[in-house]
């Protein structure tokens, strides 16, 4: 499965110890603990960040839908300007997308509507625009089966993430652009994109996203490198308790032919 999507893309800050702690927990797949650290923070930004952590947990684990929905409603209620309302709408779109793509409940129309609302609210130069573009690419690729529209959205997100210096989001845009290239037979382009994605995640210490990056690169590499990468992905996957849950099928070797 190649639709991993971040809910919030900020990495740890060297200035705010709380954000450093949140990042460390998030990067190891401890989303509930990370969200709990933000419970004492008031305001729309903290509410959206807390929601983004719980929405990300849903996509990675397939659990926690009610808690994410409750947090999202709070974020929507306290949003006091267009930027905050747009960010909350972007999270609603991601939650609905995750529910749809994981087969929990079909919320595709809600996802599209919410991201459309986010697009109307977020200014063209907003720091939230690149993430919105990325998520619109996910819907185009995985719900609308439109790889060309997806590639255009991922490229906009990639340019925006570069401009806003968001290396974590870049790790996702590299990965998804590479995935489209691989399906189109552009092996060298795919290998380059997957390698960049893995490099960024390792540099950031984004442990919970490293196993998917290793598995993706394995799909573009010949043997024996492919098996080595999958073995390392499997080791990390088990270390983190089977997260992301959807990666299990990709790491399971095919059964031998009868």
Secondary structure, 3 states (H helix, E strand, C coil): CCCCCCCCCCCCCCCCHHHHHHHHHHHCCCHHHHHHHCCCCCCHHHHHHHHHHHHHHHHHHCCCHHHHHHHHHHHHHHCCCHHHHHHHHHHHHHHHHHHHHCCCCCCHHHHHHHHHHHHHHCCCCCCCHHHHHHHHHHHHHHHCCCHHHHHHHHHHHHHHHHHCCCHHHHHHHHHHHHHHHHHCCCHHHHHHHHHHHHHHHHHHCCHHHHHHHHHHHHCCCCCCHHHHHHHHHHHHHHHCCCCCHHHHHHHCCCCCCC
